[in-house]
Amino acid sequence: MSTPPHSRRLPAAFALITAATLTLTACGSGGGADTPGGAAPAGGSAEIPTTDVVSSVRKNRAAAELLPADVRDRGTLSLASSVGGTPPGATYLEDGRTIVGQDIDFADAVAKVLGLKLKREAASFEAILPALGSGKYDLGTGNFGVTEERRKTIDFVTYINDGQGFAVRKDSKLAEVTDFEQLCGLNVATGAGTTFEVTLEDNKHVCADAGKKPYDVKTYAEQGAIWPALQQGRADVVMSTINGLRYAVRQQEGLKFLGEYHRLDVGFAFKKGTKLAPAFQAAVDQLIKDGTYDRILKKWGTRASAIKESRISPPEITG
């Protein structure tokens, strides 16, 4: 694959180093989307777009006025970002320090609309939501899917729509997964501590109910270990985020995306009862209005995840 303009190549060895689990659009507990994952193809490299789509964003006074007075005066917010895997999720450039990704662009763009500086700290996916509740961070990003379980303790401001899906080797007999009974007897790989893991464990009973051998959930704390497990036959299928799976199968030969299983809204995460939500919602809507939003999605190849407007802690998508 040729390198597109404004992109950099991430060496495969480095791309396989991971930080956070597959959160996205699935996360923690409850069904979700969590951090998009994927690994570079063995012996190859992953292309990371580095087009600047944020620096031209200007402060919007009306949105900034929605911030609490103390935040406006302080001018900063602490942000925990889950970093790991490959685009479109947050990942490191080859310098090992610079963090890039769709979540990063959205957070930086919103901060510019609100006239704020972000104090970003890389954190493990499973640690971010509890840390918000303790007040360690003002907000978190990790392709966090909005679920009913999470809405009990976390407030969200949505900015994309992602969800759950499956991928397999091209020699797999699976053509789609529309019911967990289709997974019976198989080894299913996913990220540890994610909503994917919870969803798989919660639905294991369908195999016993059908009198079939249960599927085995193979969880991996390191994102980079998931794809070799599939390629080498230790896993039969991977459950992850829709956007992450689509990216991964484009980068690796011999794999195929089986399609979407369940869609979820994805949002910035805050402590329950936050006063920051209205300002962030207005900022996302401003990005949609001025075209920055579409430029970010185009950069990361995720236009299918576009939303028409931001919402604060909407009900989980069902059906």
ChimeraX attribute file (.defattr): number of C-alpha atoms within 10 A of each C-alpha:
attribute: neighborCount
match mode: 1-to-1
recipient: residues
	/A:1	9
	/A:2	5
	/A:3	12
	/A:4	10
	/A:5	9
	/A:6	11
	/A:7	14
	/A:8	17
	/A:9	15
	/A:10	21
	/A:11	17
	/A:12	16
	/A:13	15
	/A:14	18
	/A:15	26
	/A:16	25
	/A:17	18
	/A:18	22
	/A:19	21
	/A:20	29
	/A:21	32
	/A:22	42
	/A:23	36
	/A:24	37
	/A:25	36
	/A:26	37
	/A:27	33
	/A:28	28
	/A:29	18
	/A:30	20
	/A:31	29
	/A:32	37
	/A:33	36
	/A:34	37
	/A:35	38
	/A:36	37
	/A:37	35
	/A:38	33
	/A:39	31
	/A:40	27
	/A:41	22
	/A:42	16
	/A:43	8
	/A:44	16
	/A:45	21
	/A:46	26
	/A:47	19
	/A:48	24
	/A:49	20
	/A:50	15
	/A:51	14
	/A:52	12
	/A:53	19
	/A:54	20
	/A:55	10
	/A:56	10
	/A:57	18
	/A:58	15
	/A:59	18
	/A:60	17
	/A:61	11
	/A:62	14
	/A:63	21
	/A:64	23
	/A:65	12
	/A:66	19
	/A:67	18
	/A:68	14
	/A:69	11
	/A:70	9
	/A:71	14
	/A:72	16
	/A:73	10
	/A:74	10
	/A:75	14
	/A:76	16
	/A:77	17
	/A:78	16
	/A:79	25
	/A:80	27
	/A:81	24
	/A:82	31
	/A:83	29
	/A:84	34
	/A:85	30
	/A:86	30
	/A:87	28
	/A:88	28
	/A:89	30
	/A:90	28
	/A:91	29
	/A:92	23
	/A:93	19
	/A:94	15
	/A:95	8
	/A:96	9
	/A:97	9
	/A:98	9
	/A:99	18
	/A:100	20
	/A:101	23
	/A:102	23
	/A:103	28
	/A:104	21
	/A:105	23
	/A:106	23
	/A:107	22
	/A:108	20
	/A:109	26
	/A:110	26
	/A:111	24
	/A:112	21
	/A:113	23
	/A:114	25
	/A:115	18
	/A:116	20
	/A:117	15
	/A:118	18
	/A:119	12
	/A:120	18
	/A:121	14
	/A:122	18
	/A:123	20
	/A:124	18
	/A:125	30
	/A:126	20
	/A:127	14
	/A:128	25
	/A:129	25
	/A:130	15
	/A:131	18
	/A:132	21
	/A:133	16
	/A:134	10
	/A:135	12
	/A:136	13
	/A:137	21
	/A:138	21
	/A:139	27
	/A:140	29
	/A:141	28
	/A:142	37
	/A:143	36
	/A:144	35
	/A:145	37
	/A:146	36
	/A:147	27
	/A:148	17
	/A:149	14
	/A:150	23
	/A:151	16
	/A:152	10
	/A:153	15
	/A:154	22
	/A:155	24
	/A:156	30
	/A:157	25
	/A:158	25
	/A:159	28
	/A:160	28
	/A:161	24
	/A:162	29
	/A:163	31
	/A:164	29
	/A:165	26
	/A:166	24
	/A:167	30
	/A:168	26
	/A:169	22
	/A:170	14
	/A:171	9
	/A:172	12
	/A:173	9
	/A:174	15
	/A:175	14
	/A:176	16
	/A:177	16
	/A:178	15
	/A:179	10
	/A:180	16
	/A:181	20
	/A:182	15
	/A:183	22
	/A:184	20
	/A:185	14
	/A:186	15
	/A:187	20
	/A:188	25
	/A:189	28
	/A:190	31
	/A:191	30
	/A:192	24
	/A:193	22
	/A:194	30
	/A:195	29
	/A:196	35
	/A:197	29
	/A:198	18
	/A:199	18
	/A:200	20
	/A:201	13
	/A:202	12
	/A:203	15
	/A:204	19
	/A:205	17
	/A:206	19
	/A:207	18
	/A:208	14
	/A:209	11
	/A:210	11
	/A:211	10
	/A:212	13
	/A:213	16
	/A:214	21
	/A:215	23
	/A:216	18
	/A:217	22
	/A:218	18
	/A:219	19
	/A:220	18
	/A:221	17
	/A:222	19
	/A:223	28
	/A:224	25
	/A:225	19
	/A:226	27
	/A:227	29
	/A:228	15
	/A:229	19
	/A:230	20
	/A:231	19
	/A:232	10
	/A:233	12
	/A:234	15
	/A:235	22
	/A:236	22
	/A:237	27
	/A:238	26
	/A:239	25
	/A:240	34
	/A:241	36
	/A:242	30
	/A:243	30
	/A:244	29
	/A:245	28
	/A:246	24
	/A:247	25
	/A:248	26
	/A:249	21
	/A:250	16
	/A:251	20
	/A:252	19
	/A:253	13
	/A:254	12
	/A:255	20
	/A:256	20
	/A:257	21
	/A:258	23
	/A:259	17
	/A:260	19
	/A:261	18
	/A:262	18
	/A:263	22
	/A:264	27
	/A:265	30
	/A:266	31
	/A:267	29
	/A:268	28
	/A:269	30
	/A:270	27
	/A:271	23
	/A:272	16
	/A:273	10
	/A:274	15
	/A:275	15
	/A:276	18
	/A:277	23
	/A:278	18
	/A:279	21
	/A:280	28
	/A:281	23
	/A:282	23
	/A:283	25
	/A:284	26
	/A:285	20
	/A:286	22
	/A:287	23
	/A:288	19
	/A:289	13
	/A:290	11
	/A:291	11
	/A:292	20
	/A:293	24
	/A:294	17
	/A:295	18
	/A:296	23
	/A:297	20
	/A:298	13
	/A:299	21
	/A:300	20
	/A:301	17
	/A:302	21
	/A:303	17
	/A:304	12
	/A:305	18
	/A:306	15
	/A:307	18
	/A:308	10
	/A:309	16
	/A:310	23
	/A:311	21
	/A:312	17
	/A:313	24
	/A:314	16
	/A:315	13
	/A:316	18
	/A:317	15
	/A:318	8
	/A:319	6
